[in-house]
Amino acid sequence: MRKLRYLHIRFDASIEPHEIPAFRGAVIAKAGREHDLFHNHYESAGSIYRYPLIQYKRIGRSPAIICLDEGTEDIHHFFQNRTWDVELNGRPVELRVKDLRLNQYTLQAWEYSFSFSIRHWLALNQENYLRFMELPYERDRIDFLERILRGNILSMAKGLDWYIDREVRVRIRHLSPPRKQRFKEHLLTAFDATFDTNVFLPDFIGLGKGVSLGFGVVTRRKEEGRRGEREQRSNDQ
């Protein structure tokens, strides 16, 4: 069990999916590159390999930021600016807060499962793509991806200093056909999926590769949303 501070910020503006990296860059510039939670790079050079505590999203058509734990504090480096207006590839965008939600979630694995959707999930790197394509049957491919998704959940938990003391179960219920998705300078394989897991996951948290740039966005399916909120409230009382 792990308590997680969670801040959801959605802006009253419109961006396209390909503009998320530019939105991220603009927020980093406003906040200051010396604050590494915004970009996960050392000031000199090189990446900081950790689960991103500030994640940039497109929710609906709006730019959004999800902040976790220390990220909920560091975001003030962006908001302390006199103006939050930015330029995205030369296009001026006025950022006004449309929706702001501060919560504390209890991360926990349960005996039963919750149902989620995941969008733009970068499940396969070059090595496991070849292994995936060699599998002859659809059921084998689903099993392969279920193991990867389970690993993504465990990696997220480790990055949040959360030890899961129960077996993590994952079952993919629906999977889109694979498609090519540009990630930085590479074309990777992406999926959309619905899945069940016994691990409670907050809405819009990211799993897999590229979570700071809006990939692997998880949301609870509508019929599970109310149930998850009830469990959280009863757990926090």
Buried (B, 14 or more C-beta within 10 A) or exposed (E): EBEBBBBBBBBEBEBEEEBBBBBBBBBBEBBEEEBBBBBBEEEEEEEEEEBBBBBBBBBEEBBBBBBBBEBBEBBEBBEEEEEBBBEBEEEEBEBEEBEEEEBEBBBBBBEEBBBBBBBBBBBBEEEBBEEBEEBEEEEEBBEBBBEBBBBBBBEBBEBBEBEBEEEBBBBBEEBEEBEEBEBEEEEBBBBBBBBBBBBBBBBBBBBBBBBBBBBBBBBBBEEBBEEBEEBBEEBEE
